Amino acid sequence: MSISKRGFALLLGMGTSFLLILAGVVLAFVYAIFSAQTTLHLSFYFSCVFFLSVFCGGYAAGSKGGIRSWVPAGLIGPITGGLVLLLFYSTAFFIPGLTELLTMILLPAFVSSTGALLAANRGRRQEQLRRNKLTG
């Protein structure tokens, strides 16, 4: 596999991750506008959207890049988490502690590389099934 194919796979994964985060934010704003409540607690919702987007970004990178891209696809999580922390810091003067750094940097790296590994293994398994159908 060429480097440009792996680079394209990682960019596709990052784009997927950012697109899903943007969709989650838009859905939260729509919910906030049409909600009759005065106080909204969306932290669990944003955590789910964040980790789902990182997993899907890794999955997209793994399905496009193959088995060799699962280690570099782990960068999708820390980059996305770092950008989210930067957004929090720039809008609310939020100084992250150790637990926030671990949650937004290390855990997303694990989740995104897990998604890439699952996609690469799924692709490998489908390839083996196709070979078995042709030979058997």
Residue pairs with C-beta under 8 A, 6 or more apart in sequence:
1 65
1 66
1 68
5 64
5 65
6 65
6 68
6 69
6 72
8 64
8 65
9 60
9 61
9 62
9 64
9 65
9 66
9 69
9 73
10 61
10 65
10 69
10 72
10 73
10 75
10 76
12 60
12 61
12 64
13 57
13 58
13 59
13 60
13 61
13 62
13 64
13 73
13 76
13 112
13 116
14 57
14 76
14 79
14 80
15 57
16 53
16 56
16 57
16 60
17 53
17 54
17 56
17 57
17 76
17 80
17 112
18 53
18 57
18 80
19 53
20 49
20 52
20 53
20 56
20 57
21 49
21 50
21 53
21 80
21 84
24 45
24 46
24 49
24 50
24 52
24 53
25 49
28 42
28 45
28 46
28 49
31 40
31 42
32 40
32 42
50 80
50 81
50 84
50 108
51 107
51 108
51 111
53 80
54 76
54 77
54 80
54 81
54 108
54 111
54 112
54 115
55 111
55 112
55 114
55 115
56 115
57 73
57 76
57 80
57 112
57 115
58 70
58 73
58 74
58 76
58 77
58 111
58 112
58 113
58 114
58 115
58 116
58 119
59 115
59 116
59 118
59 119
60 119
61 69
61 72
61 73
61 76
61 112
61 115
61 116
61 119
62 69
62 70
62 73
62 115
62 116
62 117
62 118
62 119
62 120
62 123
63 119
63 120
63 122
63 123
65 72
65 73
65 116
65 120
66 120
66 123
67 117
67 120
67 121
67 124
69 116
69 120
70 113
70 116
70 117
70 120
71 113
73 112
73 113
73 115
73 116
74 109
74 110
74 112
74 113
74 116
75 109
75 112
76 108
76 112
77 105
77 107
77 108
77 109
77 110
77 111
77 112
77 113
78 105
78 106
78 108
78 109
80 108
80 112
81 103
81 104
81 105
81 108
82 104
82 105
84 104
85 94
85 96
85 100
85 101
85 104
85 105
88 94
88 96
89 95
89 96
96 104
